C-alpha cells in the first residue's frame, strides 16, 4: 500500500510536469535525422538480450529484478530507434542520385558503361548506408519484444496477487493471535525508548541536547496543533483584502498553508524524536511515516472544507444542506485516515512479519472504515446529482455523471467490505484505496476550476462572469484533466513503466510508406504553419489597410485580392510546413488517389462551389457591396468566400448562396460597372385630354429632377389607348440607381401636383356589370319576353379605389418598399 501511495505522489509530479516535458525547448532542436552519438556495441546488447531471454524462460526473477532488466532493455531500444534515422539524409541523397541516372535497364538491355559503373557505385554506397539502419531495426524489434514479454509477466503476477484468497478476518479463531501481535507491536514502540534510556551514553547525549530538543518539540507541537486554525484565519484575512476578481485564486493558494504548516510541524516533531536517539526500529517507522500521516489527515480536512465549507458565505463546489456538508466533511476525513493508517499498517506488517491471518484481522477494520466512508460519500453525491437534475434553476451539465459517480462509489464501498470479509484482502484494498485517491483527485480538479477562471480574469481584465463563459479557461481546465490522466492510471495499478512505454510509443510515431512520422514532426508542422499563417494575416492586413486603399482599385477588387492572397498563403503554409516537418508527400500518392475518387463522386457539389468561388474572385462578376439579383434573391453582397456568397436582402436577412449558382445561373448586377440606371414611370390620363400637353408636362417634370442625366436624355412615350385611359411612360437614366425609389417617388408627387393644377384627370378602372336575372333583386316573377337590363358600374358605384385599381403609377418590376428600406 505504501508503494501505491508513493505511485500516487509520483503521479502528481508526473502530471504537473507532463505538459512541460512535451513542450520542452529540447524537443524543438530535434529533427527528422538524429545521428547516434556513438557506435552501438551490439556485442554488449547480445549479452543483455540473452540474459533477459533466460530470465523470461525461467520466470523466477522477482518483479523488482524484472523492472530493472526492463529499464536496461528500454535504454538499448532508444538507441536503436535513434540509429534508424541516423543515415536518413545520406540515403535520400544516394536515392536521388540513382533516380537522376534514370531507370535501370531491363533484362536484355544495356546502357552506357559510365552510367552502369556509376549506378553500381551508388548501389554499393546505398547498401552500406542502409545496412546499419536494417540492423538497428532488427535490434529494435528484439528489444521491443523482450520489453513486452516482461510486461506480460509482471501483469500476470499482479492479477494473481489480486485474486489471492486468504484467511477470513471474521473467523474468531484468528482474533487472539492478531490482538496479541498488535499489543506486542505497541508495547515494542513504547519499550524501545525505555530500553534506550538505560544506556548511560544515550542519557548523557540526550541531556546535552535536551534544551534545544524541548524547544524544537514545543515549536513542532504548536505548529501541529494550532497551525491549521491560525492559517485558516490568515486565509480569511487574505481573501477579504484581495481584489474581488482574485479572491478565489488567493483563497486557494493561501489555504494550502492549512496543510503545509501542520505537516511541517509533524515533520519537525519526527526529526526531534529521531534526534534524541531513543527510537528503535518500530519508533523509526512511526517517525518516518508521521509527516505522511499528517498529510493524509490535514489534506482530507482541507479538501472537505474547500468542497463543502461550513460557512454559507464561502463559495462551494456543490449546493448542499448544512447536514449534508457535515456528513461529507466527516466522511472525507474518515477515508483520509484510512489511507494513512493503511500505509502504517503495511509497514508494520512487513517489519513484524505478521501472518496472513493477523494481517487480515488487523486490516479489516480499516477496510470497513473506508467502505463506510465511501458509501456515505456516494449517497450524498447521488442525492446532490438528483437535486441538480430535477431543479431547473440549479440544473447543470454533468448531473447524471455525478449520480453515476455516487452510485459507483457506493457499490465499490460495499464490494470492498464484502471481499475483505471473505478473504480477498488484496482485491478489497485495490478497490477501496484507488477509489479514495481518485475521488481526492477529482475534488482537487474541481477546486482548481475557480482559480483558473480568476487568473484568466486578472490577466485579461474581464469579470469572473465573462471569464466563466470564455473559451480559454475551459480549454485550460480540459488540459488539466488530460494532465491528470496519468495520475489516475497510476492510482489504478498502472506501472510507471507502462506510462513510459506509452510515451516511447508516442515519440516513436508511426510509419507511412518509408516515412516515419513522430510528435516532433507534428510540433514542427504546427510551429511553421502557425508562423506562416500569421505572416499571411499580417500581409493581408497591410494590403487591406495601407497599400490597396491608395490605389484606384474599387473596394470589390481590393477584397478579392486580399482573399486570394489569404487562400494562397494558407496553401503555401501547409506545403512548406509539411515539407519542413520531413513528411514525404509522395508516400501519400495512393491515399490521395483514393481520396480524389471519393471527392469526385461524394463531394462534387462542394468542389464545384469551391472552383466557382475561385472563378468569382478572379473574374469578379460580382463584388462585395454590389446590388445583385440571383436565384430569386435580391440584396447587397456582403462577403464572398470560396464556397458561398453572403447576401443581405432588403428585409435585413442574410442569404447564403452557393457559388455554383453564380456560374451556372443568370445574375443581375445593378451596380457592377457603374451606378447609372434607368427608371420608368407609367401614368394614364382620361380620354379627351390633350396628349401633347401631357407629354410636355411630363418632360418638364423629368428634366427638372437633379439626378436625371442630360446624356442620355430622358424621354416620354405615348404608349397607346388603354381600356380606361391614355397611357404614357417616362424613361429617365439617373446618376445613381441606389436612389431609384426616391427619384420615382418624387416624380409621382410632382406629376400628381402638376396634373391637379392643369386640371388633368387620372381615371380609375371602369367595368360593365351584366345581371342575368335582375328580377331576383326585387322579388318579381321572371318575364319571358323581358330583356335583360344592362347596369353600368360607373352609374351604380361611386368612384374610388374600392371598385378597381387606379391606373397610372406603377413600378418597373422592383419592390419599391424593399428598395426604400435598402437605401
N, C-alpha and C positions, 0 to 999 in steps of 0.2 A: 504494500500500500504506500510505503514511503517512496518507492520508485515511481508509482503512479502520480503522486503529488509532485515529485521532482519533475516528471514529464510535464505536468501542468505549468509549473513555474518556467521550465524551459520553453514551453509553447508560447507563453506570454511574451517572452523576449523575442522568440522567432516571429510571432505575429506582428510585433511592433516594428521589427526591422526588415520585414519581407519586402515592403514597398521600396525601402532604401536600397536593398540589395538588387532589386530588379532595375531600378533607375540609377544605379551607381555609375559614376563617371568612367570607371574602368571598362564598363560594357561598351561605351562609345568608342573606345580605342580598338575594340575587336573588329576584325574584318573577316571576309569570307576565307581568306588564306591565313592560317595561323601556324607558322612553322614551329616544329618541335624544338625546344631549347637545346636538346642534346639527343644523341642517338639512343634508341631504345635497346636495352640489354635483354634480348629475347631469351638468352640462356637463364637469366635470373627469373624471368617470367615463367619459363617452363618448370622451374623448381617450385614456384609458388602455386602454379596450376596443378602440378602433380600432388603437392601436399593437400590442396583443397579437395581434389577428387578422392584422395584416400580418406580424408575425414568425412566426406559426404557418404562414401560407400560404407564406412564403419558405423557412422551415426552415433558415436559415443561421446563426442565432444559436448561440452556444456554450451548453453546459449551465449554466455559471455565470450567463450572461445570462438564460437561461430561468428559473432558480431565483429570481433577483432579481425578474423580472417576475411570477412566480407569487406570490411573497410579497406584492407590491403588490396583486395581484388578490384574494388571500385577505383582506387587510385591508379592502378595499371590500366583500367578501362578508359579512364580520362586521357591518359597518354595516347592510347591507341586511337581515340576519337580525334585528338588533335593531329595525329600523324596522317589521318585520312585526307586532310586538306592541306598537307604540307607542300605538295608539288602542284597545286591546282593551276597556278599561273604558268608554270613551265609546261605542263601537259596541254593547256589551252593553246599556248604558243606553237608547240610542235604540231598539234592537230590543225591549226590554221595554216601552217606551212605545208602540211600534206594536202590540205584542201586546195591551196593555191597551185599545186602541181597538177591538179585535175584528177579525175577518177583513174584508178588502177586499170591497166589493160586487161581485157577479158582473156579467157583461155584461147590460146592460138594467136593472139595479137602481140605485137611488140611496140616498144616505144624507144625514144632516143636514149642512147647509153648514158648520157649525162643525167637525164631525168631519172632513169632507172637507178643509177648509183645514188643520186641524192635521195630518192624515195627509200632506198634500203637503209641509208644512214639515218634518216628521220625515224623510220620504223624501229631501228635499234635504239635510238635515243628515247622514243616513246615507251618501249618495253622497259628500259632502265628506269624511267621516271615513274611508271605505274607499278613496278614491282614492289617498292616499299608500301605503296597505298594498298595493294592487294593483301600483302602480309599483315598490315595493320588492321584491315577489315576482318581477316580471319581471326586474328588475336582478339579483336574487339568482340566478335561473336562468341568466342570461347569464354571470355571474361564475363560477358553479359549472361550467358547461360549458367555459369557457376554461381553468380550472384543470385540469380532467380532460384536455383536449387536450394541454396542456403535459406533464402526467404521462405520457401515452402516448408522446409524442416522446422524452422522456428515457429511458423504459424500453426503447423500441426501440433507442436508441443504446447503452444498456448491454448489451443482448442481442447486438448486432452486434459490440461490442468483445470480449465473452467468446468468441465463435465465430471470432475473427480468427486465421488460420493464419499464423505467422511462420516464420523460418528454424529448422531443427532444430539444437539445440546439439551433436548427435552428429556433425555434419559437420566433419571435421578442417580443412576449408578456412577455417573461421571462427576457429579456435583462435589462430593467431598474432596476428591483429588484436585479439582480446579480451585476450590476455595483454599485448600492448603497451599497450593503453589502461589496463589495471589498473595496470601498473607505472608508467605516466606519472602516474596519479592519486595513487598512493602517494608517488612522488617529489615531486609537487607539494605534498603535505601537509608533507613534511619540508623542502622547499626554501623554502617561504614564510617560516618563522621566520628561516632563514639570510639570506634576502634582506632581511628587516626589520632584522636586526642590523647591516647595512651602513650603515644610516642613523644619523648621529651623534645626531640629535634623539631617536630612539627608544631608542638606547642610554643616553642621558642620562636619559630618563624612566624607563627600567627600573631604572637604578641608584638612583634616588630612592626607589622603592617596593620595592626588592629585599628588604630585611629582612622587611617585612610580607608580601611575596609568598611568601618561603620559609617563613615561619611558617604562613601560611594553607595553603600546599601541603602542608606536613608534617601539619597537622591533617586536611586532606582525605584524605591517603593513609592516616593512621591510622584514620579513620572508615571508609574504603572497604575496607581490608584486614582490620582487626581488629574492625570494628563488628559483623559478623554473629556471630562467635564470642562476643564479650562479651555481646551481647544474648541469645544462646541460654542462657548461664549465668544471666543475670538472669531469664529466663523460668522456668528450672527452680527457682530460688530462690523466685520469686513463687508458683509452683504449690505448692511444698512448704509454704509458710506460709499459703496460702489456706484458707478453710473447705472441708471435704470436699465440700460440695454446690456449691461455686462454682469448683472447680479448672478445669473445662473452660472456663468463662466467662473466668476470669482468664488462663488459659494462652493462649486465642485472642487476646485483645486485647493482652496483653503481647508475644506472639510477633510481632505486626505490626511491632515495633521492629526485627526482623531484616531487614525490607525498608526501613523508613524511614531507619535510621541509615546504612547504606552508600550508599543513594541520595542522602541529604543530603551525604555525603562526595563523591560524584561530582559533584553539582551545585555544591558549593563548589570542587572542582577545576576545573570548567568555567569558573566565574566568575573564578578566579585566572588561568587560561590566557588568557581574553579580556581580563582587566585588564592583562596585560602589553603588549598592543598588538602582539604578534608574529604573531598568527594572520592568515592570509589568508582568502580565501573558502572554500577547502576545509577549512582548520582550524576555521573558524567553524561549518561544517556538522557536523563531528565533535563540537565542543564543545556545540553546541545539542542534539545527539541523545545525548550521553553519559548524562545522567540517565535518559532513556528506555531506553537500552540496559541500564543498571543495573537499572531496574525490571523489565525482561523477565527478566534473568538471576537476580537475587535473588528476584524473585517466583516464578519457576519452582522455585528451590531450596526456598523456604518452602513452596510448595504440595506438592511431592513429600515433604518431611519431615513435613508435617502429615498427609497422607493415608496415607503409608507410612513411619512412623517407624522409625529404625534400632534403637532400644532397645525391648525387649519390655515394659518396664514402662509405656510410654506408650500411651494409647488410640489405636486405629487405626480408620479408616473401613472397612477390609476385613481379613479374616483371611487373610494371605498368608504364605508362607515367606520366610525372610531373602533367599534368592536372587531371588525374585520382587519383593521390596521394593526391592532394589538395582537391579534392571533397570528398575523403574518410575521410580525417582528419576532415574536417568541419562537415560531417555527423555524425561521431563518437562523436564529441563534442556536436552536437545537441541532440543526444539520451542520452548522459550523463547528460545534463541539464534537459532533460525530466524526468529522474529518480529522480534527486534531487528535482526538483520543484513538482513532483507528491507526494513525501513524505511530503514536506512542505504544500502543499495544503490539503492533507488528515488530517494533524494535525490541521490546522486552521478550516477545515470543522467540525471536531469533537468538537473543542473548541467553535466555534461561533454557532454551531448547525444550519448550513445552511440548507435551504430547498432542496429538491431533484432537483427542477428546477435550483436554484442557483448553486448547485454542478455540475449539468450537463453543464451549460453555462460556468462556470469557468474552468472546466477540459477539455472541448472540444478543446480549443487551444493547450493544452498540448498533447492531443491525435493526433491532426493534425500535430504538430511539430514532434512527434515521428514517425508517419506514413510516413511523407515525408522523414524523415531521413532514415528510414528503406528501403523505396522504392529506394532511391538513392544508398544506400549501396548494395542492392540486384542487381541493374542494373550493377554496377561496378563489383561485384563478378561474375555475369553471363558472362560479357564480358571477364573478366580475364580467367574464365574457358574455354570459347570457344577458346581464343587465345592459351591456353596451349594444348587444344585438337587438334588444327589444325597445330600448329607449331611443326615439328618433332624435332627440336633442343631443344625446351622448353617443349616438351610433358612429363608430369609426371603422375604418378598414382594418381587417385582421381580427375582428371579434370572434369569428369562428375558429381562427387559428389559436386564439387564447383559450377557447373552450377545449380544443383538441389537446393543447399542451397540458391543461389542467387534468383532463381525463387520463392522458398518458402517464402523468406523474402519479396519480392515484393508483393506477394499475401496477406501475413499477414498484411503488412502495409496498403494495400488498404481496406481489410476487416475491419481492426481496425478502420480506419477513418469512413467507412460507418456505422458500427454498433454504433459508438459513435454518429454519426449524427442522427441515427434513435431513439436512446434512450437506447440501450443496453450498458450502460456505463461500467458495471462490466465485461461483456464479452469482450468489446473492450480493456480494460486495461489488462484483463487476456491474451489477445493475444500479445499486444504491449510490456508490461513490461517483461514477461518471455522471449520473443524473443530477446529483447535488452540484458538482462542479459546472455542469452545463447550465443549470439554472442560474448559478452565480455569474457565468459569462454573459448570459442573456440580460441579466439585470444590469451589469456594467455597461453593456452596449446601449441599453435604454437610457441610462443616466448620461451617456456621452452625447445623446441627441441634442439636448438643450445647449450645452457648452459649444458645440459646433455651430449651432444656429446663432448664438450670441457672438461668437468670434467672426462669423461672416457679416453680421450686422455692424460690428465695430469697424471692420476693415472697409466695408462699402458705404458706411454711413446711412444705412437703412434702418427701419424699425424692425423689432422682432417679428411682427406680423408679416411684414414684407419678406423678411428672411425665411420665415417658415414656408412661404409659398414659392420661394426661389428654387432654381434647379441645382445650383452648386452645392448647397447644404445637403440636399437629397443625394446627390452623387457622392459627396464625402461620406455620408452615413453608409451608403451602399458599398463604397470602397472599404470602409471599416469592417463591415460584415464579411466581405471577401477576405480581408486580412485575418479575421478571426477563424476562418475555416480550418487552417492548420491546427489551431489550438483545440477546436472541437475534435479533430481527428486524433490528436494525441490523447485527449481525455478518454476517448472511447477505445483505446487499446492500440492505436496505430504506433508503430515504432518510428523513431527518428530516422532510421534507415529507409523506411517507406517514403517519408516526405522527401528525403534527399534523392531517392530513386526517381520520384515523380519530377523533381526539379532537374535531375540529369536528363531524363527523357524529354522534358520541355526544352532544355538547352540543345539537346541533340537535334530536335526538329524532325522534319520528315522529308522524304525524297520524292521529287517529281522527275522521272527520267534519270538523267545523270546529275541533276542539280539537287543539292541538299539545302532546304530552307530552314533556318533556325530563328530563334527570337531576335538575334542580332540583325537578321535581315529585315524583320518587321520593324524593329526600332529604327534602323537606318531609313527604311522606306517612309515611316511616319515623320521623322525629322525633316528629311529632304522635301517630301511632299508638302508638309506644313509650311516650310520656309518659302518654297516656290509659289504656293498658293497665296501666302501673304504678300509676296512680291507682286503677284498678278493683281491683287486687290489694290495695292499701292499705285501701280501703273494705271489701273482703271480710274482711281480717284484723281490722279494728276491730270489725266486726259479729260475727265468729265468737268473738273472744276477750274483747270488752268489753261490747258492747251486748246481744246476744241472750242470753248466759248470765244476765243479770239479769231477764229476763222469765220468765213462766210457761210459755213455749212448750217443747214437747218437743224432744229432740235431732233427730229426723227433720224437724220443721218448720224448725228453725234451719238445718239443712244445705240444705233446699230453698230457703230464702230466699237463702242465700249463693250457691248455684249459680245461681239465677235472676238475681241481680244480676251475677254474672260473665258470663253469656251476654248480658245486655242491655248491659253495659258494653263488651264486645268489639264488639258490633254498632254501638253508638253511636260507638266509637272509629274503626271502619272508615269509617262515613259521614262523620264530622267530618273525618277525615284526608283522605279523597278530595275532599271539598268544599274544604277549605283548600288543597289542592295545585292547585286550579284545573282538576280533571278534570271535564268535563261528563258526568254520568251519562246525560243524555238521548241522547247520541250512541251509547250502548251499548244502546239500546232494542231494535234489531233483533237484535243479538247475544244479548241477554237472552231475547228471544222464542224464538230458535232453541235456546238452552240449556234453556229451560223445557220444550220438546218432548222434548229428549233426557232431561231429568230425569224427565219423566212416564213415559217408556217404559223407559229403561235403568236408572234409579236409583229405581224406585218403592219397593223394599224399604227402601232407605236413608232415603228421605223418610218412609215410614210409621213406621220406628223413631224417626226424629227427632221427628216430631209426637207419637208416643206418649210419648217421653221428656219433652216439654214438658207433656203432659197429666199424666204421673206427678208432675212437680214441682209442678203447680198443684193437682190433686185430692188427691194424696198418699194413694192407696190402700195404698201400701207406703212405708216409710221405712227409712232406714239403722238397723240394729240389730233389725229385725223378724225373727221366725221365720216363714218362709213355705214354701209348697209350690206349685211351679208347673212344669208340663211334666214331671212325674216327678222333679223335683229338690227336695230338702228341705234347708234350711240357713238361715243368717243373712245378711241383706242387708248388704253391706259398702260398696258405692258405687253411686250412681245417676247416670248420665251421660245425655246427650241421645240416644245411640244404643243403649246397652245397660246392663244392670244386672249387677253382680258379686255373686255369692252364694258364700259359703263353706259347704261342706257339713260334715256331722259327721265325715267322713273327712279333714277338713282339706285338701280340694281346692277349687279355685276354679272356678266355672262361670259363663261369660259368657252371659247370657240376653238375646236381643233384646227391646227394649221393646215391640215389637208383640205378643209373647206375653202380656204383662200386660193389654193392652187387649182383644185378641180372644179370649183363653182365660180359663179359670177359675183363680183364685188363692186358695189357703187361707192366711190370715194368722192365726197363733196368738196374736200379741201386739200387734195393731194398736191397738184401743181400750182394752184393759186386759189385765192378766196373769192374770185369772181363767180357769180351765179345769177341765174335768171329766175325772176318771179313773174307769175302771171295772175291777173285778177280778172274774173269774169263778172259781168254785170248786165242786167237786162232792163230795158225801158218799155213803157207801154206803147202799144200800136198807136200811130198817129203822131209820134214825136219826131222832130226834125233830127234825122240821123247824122247829118254833117255837124250840126250844132253839138250833138252829144259827143261825136268824135273829137271835136275841137276842145271841148271842156275836159275830156279825159286826157288829151295830150298835154294841155296846160298843167293839169294836176301832176302828172307823172314827171314832166320835165322840171318842175319846180322842186322836186324832192332832192335833198342834198346828196343822198347816197346813190342815186341813179346816174350811171355813166353817160357821158356825151357820145363816146365811141366805144362800142356800138350804141347808136341812138335808140331810144325807146320807140315803140310803135303801138298803134291802136288799130285793131282789126274789127270790121263789121262781119261777124260770124255767120249771120243769116237770120231767117224768120223762124222763131221758135213757136211752140204751141201756145204760149201765153205772153211772149214778149219778143222784142227785138234784141238780139244777143250781140254783145260787144266783148272784146278781150283786150286787156292791156298787157303788153310784153315789155319787160324792162330788165336790164342787166345792172346789178348793184355791185358795189365795190367789195363787199364782204357778205357772203351768203349766210354767215352766222347771224346777221341781223335781218334775215329774210322775214321772219314772223313780225318783227317790229315795223318793217317797211310796209308790208301788206296791211297791217292794222292801221297805220297812219293813212294809207291810200283809201281804205274803207271809210275812215272818218271824213276825209276831205270830199270823197265822192258823195256821201250822204248829205254833208253840209251844202255842197255846191248845187246838187240836184234840188234840194229844198229851196234854195234861193232862186233858181231858174224855173221852178215850177214843173220840173220833170218828175214823172211818176215812175216808181219801180213797182211793177204789178206783182200780184201774187197769183198762184196757180188757180185756174178755173176748170171746173168739171161739170159735165151734164149727168144728171141722175134720172133714170127712167124707172117708173113704178109700173110693174106689170099688172097689179090688181089694186088700183087706188081706192076702190070701194071698201076694201078691208079696213081702211083707216077710219071710215065714217060709219061702218056697220050696215051699209046698204047692200041689197042683193045685187049680184053682178048682172049687167045687161049685155046680151049677146051682141046687140048692134052698136053698143057704146065703144067708141075708140079709146084706146089707152092714152091718157093725157101725158103731156111732157112737162116736167117741172125742172127749171134751170136752177142750178146750185147757186148762181150768183144772185138770184132773186130771193132764194129761200134762206140763205145764211149770210150773216154779216161778215165783212172782210176781217181777216185775222189769221194768225198762224194756226188756229185750231182746224181749219178746213184744208190746209195744204201747206207745203213748204214754199216760202217765198223764193222765187228765182232771182238770181242776180249775183250775189257774192259767194264765192266758193274758194277752195284751196287748190293747190297744184299737185295733190296726191300725198302731201306730207301732213303729219299730225300737228296742227297748229299749237295745241296745248303742250305737246311734248317739246316742240321746238322752243316755245317761250320759256318752258321750265329749264331747258338746257342752257339757254342764253342768260 
